[in-house]
């Protein structure tokens, strides 16, 4: 291992409930998971940020002063990196170079925030090699901005903040207006199941921006700062806004149920969230519907698509002793129905991103 090499790890996240609420200044309830992105960085004196990925092909070299435009970078993952170097430079990070190797265990396009984890791990490395520090929230905002610059998708703050603020065995209730994070202990007997539909997210970029615009237009029409402030009566006949308002209420109820260890109360909230994302917000797919239904039929307390939708994963809740049986049964039914082999993830809720000791090669 080269001298002066430092390691930084940033986790992905699964969102228990509260989708398409963050950019409406509402509530979300994600969990940082033990699938993560690791960056091994060595400072250099070249004024260049040289990156290589072990998980996907390619190498990129970026100006350490943030001068590289993400649009000029060929590798998709390199655009996120250019975004991060740029947004940190704007905040005052000195132009220190580094050589870094990136590896990740988070599947791409699964809705588990592989890109947010990459941004956060890189941001920590870039700050460290420049002896530069930013408060956690400012770091999350810089990474969110980097994602927006790199992709043109006007994403919210949930993924980057969850990756930074994660807490072992806890979910995070995030108020996306105040950006306050409240950790809520996960009941020890609760298993959180994640099943990948086998369909990577598609269409998400254009549709995501469209949904966000529709929400903002509706808030403007109602004369409220954000849909967070609308009442159920105001949005009763507006499916998109109705989803946001009802989902915010469900997040708060779910947070309370979780804090009380009332697992049974969580099921209907998850199921209703899926219905609302499918029928009102229109971001589901037949595969996600089939997978959520298969989990519930197999005995999960509740299940819903998680993340932006249009593919990716479903999250379900079950008691620990039943989790394996439920996943197996649901996967079998889903496969029979759709011909897609789902991939199941078993995970723990972990601490947020930070520097880690170098690991011995496995
Ligand atoms: C993506 C975005 C988040 C959030 C979710 C949907 O993951 O990056 O900000 O909007 O979709 O809840």
Boltz pocket constraint, residues with backbone or C-beta under 6 A from the ligand:
constraints:
  - pocket:
      binder: B
      contacts: [[A, 18], [A, 19], [A, 20], [A, 21], [A, 22], [A, 23], [A, 155], [A, 156], [A, 157], [A, 158], [A, 159], [A, 307], [A, 308]]
      max_distance: 6.0
